[in-house]
Amino acid sequence: MTDATNVLRVIGIILLGIFVFAVGIPLVMAAAGITLGIIGILFSIAVLVIKLAVVIAIAYLVLVGVRAVLR
């Protein structure tokens, strides 16, 4: 009888592992997708801020150049 219980226990553990893989992996992938989406949004915001800083720096240099020419 103990052999049958051990076999049922092993089968139960295997079924539990299959269930974890069937349910857990899609959830992990969805969480990773959300995380990658957030990282992508942060990256695009950083690129936008850098572009804005470059535009402001160019405008400042043009303003200083015009000011220097007018003196």
N, C-alpha and C positions, 0 to 999 in steps of 0.2 A: 504493500500500500504506500510506503514511503517513496518508492520509485515513481509511482503514478503521481504523487504530489509534487515531486521534484520535476517531473516532465511537465506537468501543468504550470508549475511556477516558471520554468524556462520558456514555455510557450507564451505565457502571460507577459513576461519581460520582453520577448521578441515582438509581440503585438503592440506593447506599449512603446517600444522603440520605433516601430513603423508609424504609429500614430503621431509620435513626436516629430518625426521627419516629415510626415504628410501635412501636419498643421503648423509646426514651428518654422520650417524653412520658408514657406511663403510669407509668414509674419515677419521673419528676420529680413527677408528681401524687401518687403514693403517698408520696414523701418529704415533700411539702408537707402532705399530710394528717396524717402523723405529727407534723410540726412544729406544725401548727395544733392538734393534739390535746394536745401537750405545753404549748403556750401556754395552751390552755383549762384544763388541769389547774392550771397555775401561777396563772392568774387566779382560779379557784375557791378555791384555797388562800389566796390573798391576801384574798379577800372573807370567807372563814371566819375568818381572823385578825383582820380589822377588826371583824367581828361579835363575836368573843370579847372584843376590847378594849373595845368599847362596853358589853357586859354587865358586865365587870369594873368599868368606870368608874361605871356606874349603881349597882352594888352598893356600891362605895366611897362614893359620894355619899349613898346611903341610910344606910349605917353611920355616916358622919360626922354626918348629920342627926339620927339617933336619939341618938347620943352627945351632940350639942349640946342636944337637948331634955331629956335626963336630967340634965344639969348644972344 
